[in-house]
Structure formats: structure tokens, C-alpha cells
Amino acid sequence: MHPDYVVEQRYLDRYEAFLEYLSERRDTAWHTLPRDAARWWRQREELSVSDDGEIRGASDERATVAFVREHEGHLVLEP
């Protein structure tokens, strides 16, 4: 999130709530530096998913396939 795009108070409040939520999720959230996130995106861009759901490409051992669905107004992660 770039601060130039969060200028209205309602967005700032939501962003603050989101950051508080993430700070409580140390076990599942990825706390990283921008350079590490950029490296991850470059590696991810080289990956593909085959028709049988297998991940192919460099660093494929670090990747997983998961699906998200909506349930009662919430997003649910399905491995």
C-alpha cells in the first residue's frame, strides 16, 4: 500500500485496522521488506500451474496452490 493512494480518513482507518490485524497474525502473515516482496513477485511470474494443479518453474518447491471462496461474507482459504 502506498500512502499517496490512502488520503481519505475512512481509508486510513481501514488501513490502520488492517495493519493491526496483520500484527496479530505473525504466524500466518508475511512481514517483509519491499525488496523481498519484489523478488518474490519476479519468482512468481516465472511459475505456472499445469492442468493437473502442479506448479512448474524455478522455486516451485516454495509455492502452493490454494483457492479462496466467499462464505457468509468472509473469504475462506481452501488449500
N, CA, C and O atoms as a DFTB+ gen file, in Angstrom:
316 C
 N C O
     1  1       0.854      -1.174       0.000
     2  2       0.000       0.000       0.000
     3  2       0.893       1.228       0.000
     4  3       1.789       1.362       0.833
     5  1       0.644       2.099      -0.919
     6  2       1.413       3.338      -0.985
     7  2       0.591       4.459      -0.344
     8  3      -0.590       4.611      -0.656
     9  1       1.199       5.240       0.545
    10  2       0.442       6.273       1.255
    11  2      -0.169       7.341       0.356
    12  3      -1.118       8.009       0.767
    13  1       0.342       7.522      -0.845
    14  2      -0.241       8.509      -1.751
    15  2      -1.665       8.144      -2.170
    16  3      -2.430       9.011      -2.593
    17  1      -2.020       6.862      -2.054
    18  2      -3.338       6.409      -2.500
    19  2      -4.338       6.301      -1.357
    20  3      -5.508       5.993      -1.586
    21  1      -3.896       6.546      -0.146
    22  2      -4.774       6.453       1.018
    23  2      -4.853       7.841       1.636
    24  3      -4.150       8.135       2.603
    25  1      -5.701       8.687       1.084
    26  2      -5.741      10.072       1.541
    27  2      -7.007      10.398       2.325
    28  3      -7.013      11.350       3.106
    29  1      -8.068       9.639       2.138
    30  2      -9.299       9.903       2.877
    31  2      -9.242       9.198       4.230
    32  3      -8.693       8.103       4.350
    33  1      -9.813       9.836       5.240
    34  2      -9.750       9.299       6.604
    35  2     -10.346       7.899       6.696
    36  3      -9.813       7.048       7.408
    37  1     -11.441       7.652       5.985
    38  2     -12.061       6.328       6.074
    39  2     -11.117       5.247       5.566
    40  3     -11.112       4.133       6.090
    41  1     -10.316       5.565       4.544
    42  2      -9.340       4.595       4.048
    43  2      -8.178       4.439       5.019
    44  3      -7.665       3.337       5.214
    45  1      -7.770       5.540       5.624
    46  2      -6.712       5.466       6.639
    47  2      -7.148       4.609       7.824
    48  3      -6.359       3.825       8.352
    49  1      -8.402       4.760       8.240
    50  2      -8.923       3.963       9.354
    51  2      -8.943       2.480       9.000
    52  3      -8.579       1.638       9.821
    53  1      -9.363       2.164       7.794
    54  2      -9.393       0.754       7.367
    55  2      -7.989       0.197       7.257
    56  3      -7.744      -0.952       7.625
    57  1      -7.066       0.999       6.757
    58  2      -5.683       0.556       6.619
    59  2      -5.068       0.313       7.995
    60  3      -4.350      -0.668       8.192
    61  1      -5.347       1.196       8.940
    62  2      -4.843       1.014      10.298
    63  2      -5.401      -0.275      10.914
    64  3      -4.668      -1.022      11.562
    65  1      -6.689      -0.532      10.711
    66  2      -7.290      -1.765      11.226
    67  2      -6.658      -2.985      10.580
    68  3      -6.438      -4.003      11.237
    69  1      -6.366      -2.879       9.288
    70  2      -5.713      -3.971       8.575
    71  2      -4.314      -4.231       9.140
    72  3      -3.935      -5.383       9.349
    73  1      -3.558      -3.178       9.384
    74  2      -2.217      -3.342       9.952
    75  2      -2.274      -3.943      11.358
    76  3      -1.434      -4.768      11.716
    77  1      -3.252      -3.535      12.143
    78  2      -3.413      -4.126      13.472
    79  2      -3.728      -5.613      13.362
    80  3      -3.193      -6.426      14.116
    81  1      -4.590      -5.960      12.429
    82  2      -4.923      -7.368      12.203
    83  2      -3.674      -8.158      11.824
    84  3      -3.436      -9.241      12.358
    85  1      -2.884      -7.621      10.910
    86  2      -1.667      -8.316      10.495
    87  2      -0.678      -8.461      11.634
    88  3      -0.001      -9.484      11.736
    89  1      -0.582      -7.462      12.490
    90  2       0.370      -7.539      13.600
    91  2       0.007      -8.668      14.561
    92  3       0.873      -9.193      15.261
    93  1      -1.252      -9.035      14.596
    94  2      -1.695     -10.145      15.441
    95  2      -1.512     -11.498      14.767
    96  3      -1.657     -12.533      15.418
    97  1      -1.197     -11.508      13.483
    98  2      -1.104     -12.736      12.695
    99  2       0.345     -13.069      12.339
   100  3       0.625     -13.434      11.197
   101  1       1.241     -12.956      13.263
   102  2       2.660     -13.219      12.998
   103  2       2.896     -14.632      12.485
   104  3       3.867     -14.871      11.767
   105  1       2.025     -15.574      12.839
   106  2       2.217     -16.954      12.419
   107  2       1.838     -17.197      10.962
   108  3       2.345     -18.137      10.350
   109  1       0.957     -16.369      10.389
   110  2       0.490     -16.625       9.028
   111  2       0.740     -15.478       8.054
   112  3       0.678     -15.681       6.842
   113  1       1.017     -14.296       8.550
   114  2       1.246     -13.156       7.656
   115  2       2.734     -13.035       7.350
   116  3       3.578     -13.338       8.193
   117  1       3.039     -12.599       6.158
   118  2       4.423     -12.447       5.722
   119  2       4.858     -11.004       5.969
   120  3       4.423     -10.095       5.262
   121  1       5.706     -10.792       6.959
   122  2       6.241      -9.475       7.271
   123  2       7.564      -9.354       6.526
   124  3       8.527     -10.047       6.854
   125  1       7.616      -8.485       5.531
   126  2       8.769      -8.446       4.638
   127  2       9.137      -7.029       4.238
   128  3       8.371      -6.085       4.437
   129  1      10.311      -6.904       3.678
   130  2      10.761      -5.640       3.117
   131  2      10.322      -5.558       1.654
   132  3      10.125      -6.591       1.014
   133  1      10.166      -4.347       1.115
   134  2       9.758      -4.208      -0.285
   135  2      10.666      -4.968      -1.251
   136  3      10.167      -5.553      -2.213
   137  1      11.976      -4.978      -1.029
   138  2      12.871      -5.682      -1.954
   139  2      12.600      -7.183      -1.961
   140  3      12.719      -7.832      -3.000
   141  1      12.232      -7.740      -0.791
   142  2      11.924      -9.166      -0.728
   143  2      10.595      -9.474      -1.416
   144  3      10.454     -10.507      -2.071
   145  1       9.637      -8.585      -1.267
   146  2       8.365      -8.766      -1.969
   147  2       8.578      -8.673      -3.476
   148  3       7.978      -9.441      -4.227
   149  1       9.419      -7.748      -3.933
   150  2       9.708      -7.613      -5.367
   151  2      10.389      -8.878      -5.893
   152  3      10.073      -9.345      -6.987
   153  1      11.310      -9.424      -5.125
   154  2      11.982     -10.673      -5.524
   155  2      10.960     -11.800      -5.649
   156  3      10.995     -12.580      -6.600
   157  1      10.052     -11.876      -4.680
   158  2       9.021     -12.908      -4.711
   159  2       8.152     -12.775      -5.966
   160  3       7.854     -13.775      -6.619
   161  1       7.742     -11.543      -6.309
   162  2       6.912     -11.347      -7.498
   163  2       7.650     -11.753      -8.765
   164  3       7.049     -12.327      -9.674
   165  1       8.949     -11.463      -8.838
   166  2       9.718     -11.886     -10.016
   167  2       9.770     -13.403     -10.108
   168  3       9.621     -13.963     -11.194
   169  1       9.982     -14.073      -8.978
   170  2       9.996     -15.539      -8.977
   171  2       8.622     -16.096      -9.318
   172  3       8.513     -17.066     -10.068
   173  1       7.590     -15.499      -8.780
   174  2       6.228     -15.955      -9.022
   175  2       5.855     -15.830     -10.487
   176  3       5.167     -16.689     -11.039
   177  1       6.309     -14.760     -11.110
   178  2       5.995     -14.528     -12.521
   179  2       6.515     -15.652     -13.415
   180  3       5.960     -15.901     -14.485
   181  1       7.573     -16.329     -12.984
   182  2       8.167     -17.411     -13.771
   183  2       7.465     -18.751     -13.553
   184  3       7.780     -19.726     -14.236
   185  1       6.525     -18.815     -12.618
   186  2       5.817     -20.054     -12.329
   187  2       4.560     -20.188     -13.170
   188  3       4.005     -19.199     -13.649
   189  1       4.123     -21.427     -13.342
   190  2       2.846     -21.692     -13.994
   191  2       2.199     -22.878     -13.305
   192  3       2.867     -23.655     -12.622
   193  1       0.899     -23.011     -13.488
   194  2       0.157     -24.129     -12.908
   195  2      -0.358     -24.975     -14.065
   196  3      -1.026     -24.472     -14.969
   197  1      -0.038     -26.274     -14.027
   198  2      -0.468     -27.180     -15.089
   199  2      -1.944     -27.527     -14.915
   200  3      -2.548     -27.196     -13.895
   201  1      -2.515     -28.185     -15.901
   202  2      -3.925     -28.577     -15.849
   203  2      -4.230     -29.499     -14.670
   204  3      -5.356     -29.525     -14.175
   205  1      -3.230     -30.254     -14.222
   206  2      -3.446     -31.162     -13.092
   207  2      -3.163     -30.498     -11.742
   208  3      -3.149     -31.178     -10.716
   209  1      -2.936     -29.170     -11.726
   210  2      -2.752     -28.424     -10.485
   211  2      -1.334     -28.405      -9.954
   212  3      -1.098     -27.929      -8.844
   213  1      -0.375     -28.917     -10.731
   214  2       1.030     -28.904     -10.316
   215  2       1.683     -27.584     -10.692
   216  3       1.420     -27.034     -11.762
   217  1       2.534     -27.079      -9.809
   218  2       3.247     -25.831     -10.061
   219  2       4.556     -26.156     -10.759
   220  3       5.279     -27.065     -10.350
   221  1       4.858     -25.410     -11.816
   222  2       6.060     -25.638     -12.606
   223  2       6.887     -24.361     -12.655
   224  3       6.337     -23.263     -12.746
   225  1       8.207     -24.505     -12.593
   226  2       9.107     -23.373     -12.735
   227  2      10.141     -23.333     -11.627
   228  3      10.125     -24.144     -10.702
   229  1      11.048     -22.359     -11.747
   230  2      12.081     -22.175     -10.721
   231  2      11.422     -21.857      -9.383
   232  3      10.403     -21.167      -9.341
   233  1      11.985     -22.344      -8.317
   234  2      11.479     -22.130      -6.951
   235  2      10.099     -22.738      -6.744
   236  3       9.372     -22.308      -5.849
   237  1       9.717     -23.734      -7.554
   238  2       8.384     -24.319      -7.407
   239  2       8.199     -25.065      -6.087
   240  3       7.067     -25.294      -5.660
   241  1       9.298     -25.444      -5.439
   242  2       9.185     -26.144      -4.158
   243  2       8.662     -25.232      -3.053
   244  3       8.200     -25.711      -2.018
   245  1       8.734     -23.933      -3.268
   246  2       8.270     -22.972      -2.269
   247  2       6.840     -22.529      -2.501
   248  3       6.282     -21.790      -1.690
   249  1       6.240     -22.967      -3.594
   250  2       4.910     -22.482      -3.968
   251  2       3.835     -23.519      -3.658
   252  3       4.097     -24.722      -3.649
   253  1       2.631     -23.037      -3.406
   254  2       1.471     -23.902      -3.207
   255  2       0.289     -23.325      -3.969
   256  3       0.254     -22.135      -4.280
   257  1      -0.665     -24.173      -4.260
   258  2      -1.894     -23.741      -4.910
   259  2      -2.998     -23.754      -3.860
   260  3      -3.147     -24.726      -3.120
   261  1      -3.758     -22.687      -3.798
   262  2      -4.884     -22.609      -2.871
   263  2      -6.008     -21.839      -3.549
   264  3      -5.770     -21.075      -4.485
   265  1      -7.201     -22.035      -3.086
   266  2      -8.372     -21.365      -3.630
   267  2      -9.064     -20.601      -2.516
   268  3      -9.037     -21.012      -1.356
   269  1      -9.681     -19.492      -2.875
   270  2     -10.417     -18.680      -1.921
   271  2     -11.871     -18.653      -2.355
   272  3     -12.180     -18.487      -3.535
   273  1     -12.757     -18.819      -1.386
   274  2     -14.190     -18.721      -1.678
   275  2     -14.827     -17.815      -0.629
   276  3     -14.270     -17.585       0.444
   277  1     -15.981     -17.320      -0.962
   278  2     -16.709     -16.490      -0.008
   279  2     -17.682     -17.353       0.776
   280  3     -18.384     -18.188       0.206
   281  1     -17.718     -17.149       2.076
   282  2     -18.655     -17.876       2.940
   283  2     -19.190     -16.906       3.983
   284  3     -18.452     -16.422       4.841
   285  1     -20.477     -16.633       3.893
   286  2     -21.149     -15.747       4.848
   287  2     -20.448     -14.391       4.966
   288  3     -20.262     -13.874       6.067
   289  1     -20.069     -13.834       3.840
   290  2     -19.453     -12.510       3.820
   291  2     -17.973     -12.467       4.136
   292  3     -17.396     -11.383       4.234
   293  1     -17.345     -13.621       4.298
   294  2     -15.909     -13.694       4.600
   295  2     -15.205     -14.536       3.550
   296  3     -15.798     -15.444       2.969
   297  1     -13.942     -14.230       3.311
   298  2     -13.145     -15.044       2.418
   299  2     -12.544     -16.201       3.187
   300  3     -11.994     -16.015       4.273
   301  1     -12.647     -17.399       2.624
   302  2     -12.132     -18.611       3.252
   303  2     -11.076     -19.215       2.331
   304  3     -11.330     -19.436       1.147
   305  1      -9.916     -19.474       2.868
   306  2      -8.817     -20.076       2.103
   307  2      -8.964     -21.574       2.121
   308  3      -9.092     -22.185       3.182
   309  1      -8.944     -22.168       0.937
   310  2      -9.017     -23.622       0.815
   311  2      -7.739     -24.125       0.158
   312  3      -7.445     -23.757      -0.980
   313  1      -6.981     -24.957       0.854
   314  2      -5.717     -25.477       0.263
   315  2      -5.995     -26.429      -0.901
   316  3      -5.060     -26.953      -1.507
